[in-house]
Amino acid sequence: MDAKIYPVLEYVNDLIDIQTTIGASQTKEMISLLDKFSTFMVGAIALAIALLGSIIYDMFKNSKQPVKKPVRRTPARSTTLRKPAPRKKAI
């Protein structure tokens, strides 16, 4: 029975070694990718904060200026004379 079990155990040990080796290299790649993503997110958040600050600054800057009321324009009156329509005589 030992002659049948030991080769199987050797194959299992080889597979575990391969998985450990490949898993370690993939783990390092994932850590590197997460580091790049973290750097990207920090930059994106910094840009979002800068954009929000410029919008808020613009709101405060424009609120100090007096608000102009819109000018209401009246329609121009026609200066041409109109002839009244001729009336029909009742029979």
Contacts in CASP RR format, 6 or more apart in sequence:
PFRMAT RR
TARGET T0000
AUTHOR 0000-0000-0000
METHOD contacts of the structure
MODEL  1
MDAKIYPVLEYVNDLIDIQTTIGASQTKEMISLLDKFSTFMVGAIALAIA
LLGSIIYDMFKNSKQPVKKPVRRTPARSTTLRKPAPRKKAI
END
